Amino acid sequence: MLNYDTNPAETVYLTYTKAGESEMIARLENHLDESGKNVRVSTIHAFCSALIHDNSEYYENQPKVISHV
């Protein structure tokens, strides 16, 4: 990320587990200092759920999200 002059706030890091999410956050914050706090890190499931929930109007409110992240 640093090699390509990428803004950390414009990146998303996905993992499969909550443990992986926590580890990735710790590593990014350590590696990127303060800018690491602007990176979005999530499990793939939480990311997709939030994406559907936040944009349900594009799908005529289908599928229905039955739980929130």
N, C-alpha and C positions, 0 to 999 in steps of 0.2 A: 504494500500500500504506500509506504513512504517513497519507494523507488519511482512511483508513477505520479507523484504529487496529487494524490487522491484525498479529497476532503472526507475525514472519518464520519462526519454526520450524513454523508451520502452513501454509506455502505451498510450492508446487512450481512450478518454472520448467522448461519443456521446450523443447528446440531440436533441430534435425536433425543438427548436426555437432559434433564435438569442439571445433573452433575456436570455434564459437558458444557452446558450453558454457563454455570458458575465458574468453571475452570477457564473458559474462553474469556469471560469478562475480566477475571484476574490477570490473565496474560496480556490482554489488550491494554488494560489500564497501566500495567507495569511497563509495557513496551512503548506506548504512545503518551504516557504521562496524562496530563489533563484532557487532551483531545480524545483519549480513549474512552472517556465518559460519554461522548457524543455518538458512539457507535451503537447500532441496534444489534443486540444479540438475543436470539430466541430459539426455542425448539421449533422444528418444522411444523409441528402440530399447532402450537400457539400462534405462530406467524400466519398460517393459512386460516385458522379460525378468526383471527383479528381482521385479516384481509376480507374475508366473506362478510363478517359482521359490519365492518366499516364501509362496505360498498354494496350492501344488499339491494339498494335501489336500482342498481344496474341489472339485477337479475329478477326484477319484479318481486322483490322480497322472497325469492326462492333460491336456494333452499333455506328453510327456517333454521336459524341458529337456536339450539335448545339450551345452550349454556354459554356463559361468558368466560373469557380468559381471565 
